[in-house]
Amino acid sequence: MIACASSHRSAVFIWRAASTSSEHGPTKGIVHVHAYPPHCSAVGHPLIHHVHIRPGGNIPRQAKRGSGAETQQKIISDLVAIKGGTFLMGDFGPVHNEDKLPYSGEMNDDVLRRITLDGFSIMAHKVSIEDFDAFTDATGRPRVGTSTIDAKRYRADPKAAAGVKWQDAMDFCTWTRKGSGRKPTLPTEAQWEYAARSGGKMVLFATDTGAIDDGRNVASYSQYQDGSGTALGKFPPNPAGLYDMTDHGYEWVQDWYEESYTAGDASNPLGPKKGTEKVIRGNDSHGGDSLVFVAMTFARDHRPPESSEV
């Protein structure tokens, strides 16, 4: 998956495809905080476990007409502004539920940190196969998913999420800069989680209700099997207006992966300075029932940057 972002002193915007809660439960609406710079993101394909794209960044000037210009403008118009603020990043179970126990039991999300972020924007939708085709066609690259055994299945729905390598995701973000005067890149891990949680609310799933309702707010197994659930934007967004952050594939973020967060509060964290694998967020499970166990808003995974299958 791909996610792009670009920081500016005035405002932040991320490109990508909602449910909110207060520190102790669901609420209506989003926390009011000040805005700052932009960003973008993307995700992986649900059927063959690819990582995909969802860009973000400052709202650019209208894209120049030409190769891929329509797609560039489409991405620009898909940006959703996320106001900056402070939140507890990680598995918030110990400060949220009556038992004071973690929700996931994983060791890589158990360090709670108070994170402060500037404002940013992110795409409401993940980048689709047809949108990524516009990028590869405009830049003279081969289309993704055409040389694999699963090519026919992967490309069966052009409106499904595009599975790409980490550098391809970054290159897509760079391509969206053309004519915009901005510098979008992938979103950070902190920005992705903050957006999934609709401004850092303590909500378990990035759906319209904060819960999994199989077949209504996430695709069911049967909907994946018959193809009716693969298209992006088919199910309701979270309260922040972002679609498919719970399923339809993993999403790349900027950060290198480390087994546990570095303890301590931070502002606009960028993650480790080096590593061998990149963080991926979201999930590619094929059905709502399984998502209950693996797709919580703070869940983390990791893959080598050269991998497009996760």
CORWORA-V44052 format. One line per field, one symbol per residue. psi: psi as a letter, one per 20 degrees, with the letter a starting at -180 (. if undefined). A space follows every 10 residues. Layout:
# CORWORA-V44052
psi: ???
This chain:
# CORWORA-V44052
psi: qqpqqppqhh qqpqpr.ppr qahjrqrpaq porqrcarrq rrrrphhklq paqnrraqor rpqqqaojhg gghgggiipp ppqrapropa ojghjhrhik qqhhjqijji opqoppqrqr qqqhqrprgh ghhhghghjk qqqqkijrhj ggggjhoijr qpprrghhgg hggghihojh jrmqaqqrhg gghgghklkj qmphqlahij rpnpigiqpr ghhggiiijh qqjhqqrrhi jpqkihbkqr pqrhqqpqhq qpqqqqplqi aqhraiqqpq rbqjqmphgh hhiikqhjpq rqqqhjpip.
